[in-house]
């Protein structure tokens, strides 16, 4: 088995801030490579009226609670925040962490977030167009901020759309994330490499991540064979990190 990176996504729903903080501290102490929360405003499963917390205020706390792992939102909703403000928030959180912030972003898909917070949900095409504009504006603003980020502040794009999303990955991203199965992942990997060739981008510059459920650990070999380099395990409350420990053991063999 090839060596690979290990991350965890902690779901900020049906929980408390204290429980989230304890979970990300434990994950950091275990030596994970990355820690993530998602960027939504309501639960994605279970009681739709249940507890939920906003991503970027959590990430500011994570920045000072952890010391090893890279971290970010998997992934930021591209239409939820003014792009210049988002760049400034990311830069500031990067400073709080000593240079470990990872700016994950996507086009967004959860209609309830948009409707209840007053954003225009639009169409898939309009959200992808906004994502491209947002990426351009973020890149521009990061070059103007004083002081600049401490770290590289890499950009990860989440999604598997072959005509637009993977083109944006080839143009703008340092990492790309999507989901199993491995067969679909391998196909999209091939499409991404094709976009890199078209745009004269070295495909080796783009880290390949994949997000898995705890009951999918038997698919690790298949995911690695499909080209994944960084496996990110989802964890909901109660935050059982035993599957994460198992994945870390697999990565260290």
Secondary structure, DSSP 8 states (H G I E B T S, - for coil): ----EEEEEE--BSS-HHHHHHHHHHHHHHT-SEEEE---SS-SSS-TTS-B--HHHHHHHHHHH-SSSEEEETTEETTSS-HHHHHHHHHHHHHHHTS-B-EEEE----HHHHHHHT-----HHHHHHHHHHHHHHHHHHHTT-SS--SS---EEEE---TTTHHHHHHHH-SEEEEE--HHHHHHHHHHHHHHHHHTT--GGGSEEEEEE-GGGGGGHHHHHHTT--EEEEEE-TTT--HHHHHHHHHHH-
